[in-house]
């Protein structure tokens, strides 16, 4: 984004009043932009909630694309009420009885011969373990380095959004072209793994 864009439609991804900033998603799907509380104050607007639609101007800033002016906002629509589930039958209620299958009488063999010998049981099949698959897609997000230990060569990133801290190590930094990061530095990272224990694949300073 080399020049200022006018009257861009975007939706608030999240905004944290205690931090004084958040991010919006562009309606055309081209990416996200930084939103600072000072822009809201200049437009005399309250802190937006997730899903708020706004018409704004954007320009390239120190942290990438950012909102520089807001012309109008539209609150999100209320979500539809959840569908009511049918009530469960009370415990101990009589269940309909199923009719048993009629038993068939054994058929006599033709020619009076003897019954064939039973077949030998098949050998059990060998179970093959499936290769482990990565849990969940990679997610690009923003956060702040909580700490980095030189002895263990590992650290944690505190995400700006709600969620568990993200683990990273020296190998991750080298893949990202970094040698070291300092506590309190803001970063952009690519995380994979379960929500309760994510791991960074890439880390970039912002």
N, C-alpha and C positions, 0 to 999 in steps of 0.2 A: 504494500500500500504506500505508494510514493507521494500521493496527493490527497487532499482532504475530500471525503465523500459526503455528499449532502443528502438529507432525508432518507437515511437508511433504516429499514425496519429490522428490529432485533428483539429477541426474547431473553429475559433475565434467566440465566442458568442458576446463579446463586448470588447472594449479597449478604455479607456479615457486617452488621453495624458496629460491632466491637472492634473490628479490624479497619473499618472505613473504606472497604472496597469489595468488588465482586467481579463477575464476568457475565457477558451476554453472548448469545448465539445469534449469528446473522441469519436472517430468514432465507437467504438464497443458498444456505449450506456451505458457504465458502470459508467458515471458520468461526473464531471467537474474538471478542474484544474486551479490553480491560475497562472497568467502570469504577471511577473514584467518587467518594462522597462529595468532594468539592463541586463536581458537575451537577449533582442533585441539588446542592445548596444554591448554586447559581440560578437554577431553574425554579427554586422554591418548592421542591418536591420532597415528599417523605421517602423513607427507605423503602425500596420496592421489595415485593415478595417474589418467590420463584414463579415463573410463568407470566410475569408482567410483560406486556408488549409495549415497545416504545419506538417512536420515530425520532432519529437522532442524526448528528453529524459525527464522522469518525476521521481520525488522522493517525499517522504513524508516531508512536511515542517511544520512550526508553524501554518499556516492557512489551513492545509490539503494538498492534492496532489497539486504539483506545477511543472511548467515547469522549468527545470534547464539548458537545452541546446536546440538549434534549428539548424537542419541540412539543411532544405529547406522549402520554402514557395511557395504557388501557389495562385495567386489572384482569387477572385470569378468570375464566369462567369457572363456576362452582362445579366440582366433579359430580357425576350422577350418583344417586343413592345406590348402595349395594343391593343386589337382588336378594330377596329373602329366601332362605333355604326351607324346604319342606320339613315339618317337625318329624323327629325320629319317633318310632313307636316306643312306648314305655317298656322297660325291662320286665321280663316275666310274662309278656303278652303271648298268647297262644299263636304259634306259627302254623301256617297251613301245611298239612301233612302231604307229602308226596306219595303217589301211588307206586308201590314196588313193581319192578319189571317182572313180567310172567316168566317163570322158569321153564325152559324147554327140556323135554325128555330126550335122552340120548337116542340117536338114530341107529338102527341096526346096520351092520356093515354088509355090503353086498358080497355074495358068494361065501359067506361064513368064514372069511379069513380072519387072521389075528390082527389085532390093532397094531399100527406101526409103532416102532420104538420112538421114544421121545428124543427130540433134537438136543444136541449138546449145547450148553449155554455159551453165548458169545463172549469172547474175552473183553474185559472192560476197556473202554476207550481212554487213551492218554489225554489228559486235560492240558491244554495249551494256555499259558498265561498271556493275556493281552498286554501289549506294550503300554506303558504309562503315557497318558495324553496330557498336554498342558491344560490347566484349570482356568477357563475363562479367557476372553480376548485381552490383548494388550490395551491399556488405557493411558492416554496422555493427560497429565494433571500438573498442578502447581503446588508447591509447598516450601517449607523452611527447614534447613538442616538443624535438627535438634542437637545432635552431637556427632563428632567423628573421632574415633580412637585410633591414634597412630600405632599403638602396640598391636591391637587386634586387626587393624586395617579394615575396619567396618564402621558403619554408623546407621543412624535412623533419620528419616525425613518426616516432619509433621505436616500432613496435608492441610491445605487451606480449606478444603471441604471436610465434612464430617467423615470419619473413618479411622482405621488403625494406622499406626506409624508404618512407614515403608522402609524395609531393610535394603542396604546397598553395601558393597565392599570395594576394595582397591581395583579388582578386575573390572567392575562396572565403570569406575572412573576412567580407567585406561581406555576402555572401549569408546568412551565418550570424549577422549582427547584431553582429559584432566588428570592432574597428578594428586591434587588434594583439594578439599573444600573446608571452609571455616564454619564454626558454629554460628548460626543465625543468618547464613546466606540464603537468599531466595533462589529457588531452582525450579526448573521444569523437568519432569521425569516421565518415563514410560514404564508402567508397572504391570506385572502379571501375577497370577496366583490367586488364592482364595481371598475374600474380603477381610478375613480375620488375620491373615499373615501375608500381605503382598510383598513382592520383591521388585526392585527397580532393575530394568534392563539397560536403560540409558539415563544419564543425568546431565543437564545443561544449566549453566548459570544464566540468570536473566537480570 
